[in-house]
């Protein structure tokens, strides 16, 4: 996995000027995940939240059912600290156990569901993406859903240029500072994007079944797959 671990300053900037401004449909896909899990899970379900730093997914899901319990995993202690603070302020802290680390460091479960949002571009497709998905898969109960939301972009020059134009235009229209948008766009080259077809191939190879789309906004796609 690409070694990008957010410190306290980066965590604060991520929360204030990150996905909420730069990711198309950010609030909508969190609501969609909450809706799908509300319709699918029992009152006492346990949910694995990969990349839980910042707390967005935890804060979207915790109010849905009071009996749900969460395990959040993230490599950044500062990002998890931000998540813990939000959970405590909202009265949900006792329902979530947060762990510093990567997928291989996550508790074994088994869990009734898992979420993975905006993580895969940080993982090279050199076996790392497949290993990540396999690590999540083996921690799920049979038939448990994985809800994954990621950005997808082709590295073919013309397609990549269009992706960057959309990325910048979306951020500016959302009100993100121009310098911040340009800096974030420049960082995209260091990430490991794949096509949607490749993503589905990886999900299948990792042992998931019944892969279906549940969300799309520009270059952001959401999948639901079953363990």
C-alpha positions as CSV (number, residue, x, y, z in Angstrom):
1,X,0.0,0.0,0.0
2,X,1.2,3.5,-0.8
3,X,2.7,4.9,2.4
4,X,0.5,8.0,2.9
5,X,-0.3,8.4,6.6
6,X,-2.0,11.7,7.5
7,X,-0.5,13.7,10.4
8,X,-2.7,16.1,12.5
9,X,-2.4,19.1,10.1
10,X,-3.2,16.9,7.1
11,X,-6.1,15.3,8.9
12,X,-7.6,18.7,9.7
13,X,-7.2,19.9,6.1
14,X,-8.7,16.6,4.8
15,X,-11.8,17.1,7.0
16,X,-12.3,20.7,6.0
17,X,-11.2,20.7,2.3
18,X,-11.0,17.1,1.3
19,X,-13.7,14.8,0.0
20,X,-16.6,17.0,1.0
21,X,-15.4,19.5,-1.6
22,X,-13.5,17.4,-4.0
23,X,-15.4,14.1,-4.4
24,X,-18.5,14.2,-6.5
25,X,-21.6,12.9,-4.7
26,X,-19.8,12.5,-1.3
27,X,-22.8,13.1,1.0
28,X,-25.1,11.2,-1.4
29,X,-23.0,8.0,-1.4
30,X,-22.7,8.0,2.4
31,X,-26.5,8.2,2.5
32,X,-26.8,5.4,0.0
33,X,-24.5,3.2,2.1
34,X,-26.6,3.9,5.2
35,X,-29.8,3.1,3.3
36,X,-28.5,-0.2,1.9
37,X,-27.2,-1.4,5.3
38,X,-30.4,-0.3,7.1
39,X,-32.3,-2.5,4.6
40,X,-29.9,-5.4,4.9
41,X,-28.6,-5.8,8.5
42,X,-30.0,-6.8,11.8
43,X,-30.2,-4.5,14.8
44,X,-27.1,-6.0,16.4
45,X,-24.9,-6.1,13.3
46,X,-21.1,-5.6,13.5
47,X,-19.6,-3.5,10.7
48,X,-16.0,-3.2,9.6
49,X,-15.1,0.3,8.3
50,X,-11.9,0.4,6.4
51,X,-10.2,3.8,6.2
52,X,-12.3,5.0,9.1
53,X,-10.0,8.0,9.8
54,X,-11.9,11.3,9.9
55,X,-15.1,9.5,10.9
56,X,-17.4,10.2,7.9
57,X,-18.7,6.7,7.4
58,X,-19.0,6.1,11.1
59,X,-20.9,9.3,11.6
60,X,-23.2,8.4,8.7
61,X,-23.9,4.9,10.0
62,X,-24.0,5.2,13.8
63,X,-27.3,7.1,14.0
64,X,-29.1,4.6,11.8
65,X,-29.5,1.8,14.4
66,X,-28.5,2.1,18.1
67,X,-27.5,-1.6,18.3
68,X,-24.9,-1.6,15.5
69,X,-21.3,-1.9,16.6
70,X,-18.3,-0.7,14.5
71,X,-14.7,-1.6,14.1
72,X,-12.7,1.1,12.3
73,X,-9.3,0.7,10.8
74,X,-6.9,3.4,9.5
75,X,-3.1,3.8,9.3
76,X,-3.2,7.4,10.7
77,X,-3.5,7.8,14.5
78,X,-4.4,11.5,13.9
79,X,-7.2,10.7,11.5
80,X,-8.6,8.1,13.9
81,X,-8.3,10.8,16.7
82,X,-10.5,13.0,14.6
83,X,-13.0,10.2,14.2
84,X,-13.0,9.4,17.9
85,X,-13.6,13.0,18.8
86,X,-16.7,13.2,16.5
87,X,-18.1,9.9,17.8
88,X,-17.6,11.1,21.4
89,X,-19.3,14.4,20.8
90,X,-22.3,12.6,19.2
91,X,-22.5,10.0,22.0
92,X,-21.4,7.0,19.9
93,X,-17.9,6.4,21.1
94,X,-18.7,3.3,23.1
95,X,-20.1,1.6,20.0
96,X,-16.8,1.9,18.0
97,X,-13.4,0.3,18.4
98,X,-10.7,2.1,16.3
99,X,-7.5,0.3,15.3
100,X,-4.4,1.9,13.8
101,X,-3.2,-0.2,10.8
102,X,-4.0,-1.7,7.5
103,X,-6.4,-4.4,6.3
104,X,-4.1,-7.2,7.6
105,X,-4.2,-5.6,11.0
106,X,-8.0,-5.6,11.3
107,X,-9.7,-7.8,13.9
108,X,-10.8,-11.1,12.4
109,X,-14.5,-10.6,13.0
110,X,-16.4,-12.2,11.3
111,X,-18.4,-9.0,10.4
112,X,-21.9,-8.6,9.1
113,X,-20.8,-6.0,6.6
114,X,-17.8,-3.8,5.6
115,X,-17.4,-0.5,3.9
116,X,-14.4,0.7,1.9
117,X,-14.5,4.3,0.5
118,X,-11.9,6.1,-1.5
119,X,-9.1,3.7,-0.5
120,X,-8.2,1.6,-3.5
121,X,-6.3,4.4,-5.5
122,X,-3.7,4.4,-2.6
123,X,-2.9,0.7,-3.2
124,X,-0.8,-0.4,-6.2
125,X,-2.2,-3.0,-8.6
126,X,0.8,-5.2,-8.1
127,X,-1.0,-7.7,-6.0
128,X,-1.7,-5.1,-3.3
129,X,-5.2,-4.4,-4.4
130,X,-6.1,-8.0,-4.6
131,X,-4.6,-8.8,-1.2
132,X,-6.5,-5.9,0.4
133,X,-9.8,-7.2,-1.0
134,X,-9.0,-10.7,0.2
135,X,-8.1,-9.5,3.7
136,X,-11.5,-7.8,3.9
137,X,-13.3,-10.8,2.3
138,X,-12.0,-13.3,4.9
139,X,-13.2,-11.1,7.7
140,X,-16.9,-11.2,6.5
141,X,-19.6,-13.7,7.3
142,X,-20.8,-15.7,4.3
143,X,-23.2,-13.5,2.2
144,X,-22.2,-10.3,4.1
145,X,-22.1,-7.2,1.9
146,X,-19.0,-5.1,1.1
147,X,-19.9,-1.6,0.0
148,X,-17.1,0.0,-1.9
149,X,-16.9,3.5,-3.4
150,X,-13.9,4.5,-5.5
151,X,-12.8,6.8,-8.2
152,X,-11.9,5.3,-11.5
153,X,-9.8,6.8,-14.3
154,X,-8.0,5.5,-17.4
155,X,-4.3,6.4,-17.7
156,X,-4.7,6.8,-21.5
157,X,-3.5,10.4,-22.1
158,X,-6.7,11.8,-23.5
159,X,-8.9,10.1,-20.9
160,X,-6.6,11.1,-18.1
161,X,-6.6,14.8,-19.2
162,X,-10.4,14.7,-19.2
163,X,-10.5,13.2,-15.7
164,X,-8.2,15.9,-14.4
165,X,-10.3,18.6,-16.0
166,X,-13.5,17.2,-14.4
167,X,-11.7,16.9,-11.1
168,X,-10.6,20.5,-11.1
169,X,-13.9,21.8,-12.4
170,X,-15.9,20.0,-9.8
171,X,-13.7,21.2,-7.0
172,X,-13.9,24.8,-8.1
173,X,-17.7,24.7,-8.6
174,X,-18.0,23.3,-5.0
175,X,-16.1,26.3,-3.7
176,X,-12.7,24.7,-2.9
177,X,-9.8,27.2,-3.0
178,X,-8.1,27.2,-6.4
179,X,-4.7,26.6,-4.9
180,X,-6.0,23.6,-3.0
181,X,-7.8,22.1,-6.0
182,X,-4.6,22.4,-8.2
183,X,-2.5,20.9,-5.5
184,X,-4.9,18.0,-5.1
185,X,-5.1,17.5,-8.8
186,X,-1.3,17.3,-9.0
187,X,-1.3,14.6,-6.4
188,X,-3.6,12.4,-8.5
189,X,-0.6,11.3,-10.7
190,X,0.9,9.5,-7.7
191,X,-2.3,7.3,-7.1
192,X,-3.0,3.9,-8.6
193,X,-6.3,4.2,-10.5
194,X,-7.7,1.3,-12.5
195,X,-10.7,0.9,-14.8
196,X,-14.1,-0.2,-13.6
197,X,-13.6,-3.4,-15.5
198,X,-10.4,-4.1,-13.6
199,X,-12.0,-3.3,-10.3
200,X,-14.8,-5.8,-10.9
201,X,-12.2,-8.4,-11.9
202,X,-10.3,-7.8,-8.7
203,X,-13.5,-8.1,-6.6
204,X,-14.4,-11.4,-8.3
205,X,-10.8,-12.8,-7.9
206,X,-10.9,-11.9,-4.2
207,X,-13.8,-14.3,-3.8
208,X,-16.8,-11.9,-3.7
209,X,-20.0,-12.6,-5.7
210,X,-23.1,-10.8,-6.8
211,X,-21.3,-7.6,-7.7
212,X,-23.7,-4.8,-8.5
213,X,-23.4,-1.0,-8.9
214,X,-25.3,1.2,-6.5
215,X,-23.9,4.7,-7.1
216,X,-22.3,6.8,-9.7
217,X,-21.4,10.5,-9.8
218,X,-19.0,11.5,-12.6
219,X,-15.9,9.3,-12.1
220,X,-17.0,8.0,-8.7
221,X,-18.6,4.5,-8.6
222,X,-20.1,2.5,-5.8
223,X,-20.3,-1.3,-5.8
224,X,-22.0,-3.8,-3.5
225,X,-20.6,-7.3,-3.4
226,X,-21.3,-10.4,-1.3
227,X,-18.8,-12.5,0.5
